[in-house]
């Protein structure tokens, strides 16, 4: 399964790295798997996830994924 990032999405809300993490979250990967795929630490993945959830005012990553599809972050 491949999820493409929409070209219309304003990148000012979340960074390119966060978009990459969010893509993998939405595909069901665990923090450990995401860390391995992106060559970063598990703690870094957790930090990206927490920062996005907090910045957007959500309670969890599920709401973040729903928001991403609703706002057409991914196509």
Number of C-alpha atoms within 10 A of each C-alpha: 4 9 12 10 16 12 11 11 14 10 11 7 12 16 13 12 12 17 19 13 23 25 21 20 20 17 13 11 15 14 19 14 15 23 19 13 12 14 9 12 14 17 12 13 24 16 13 19 19 15 14 21 18 14 10 13 11 14 11 13 17 13 13 21 19 12 14 19 12 10 13 14 21 20 13
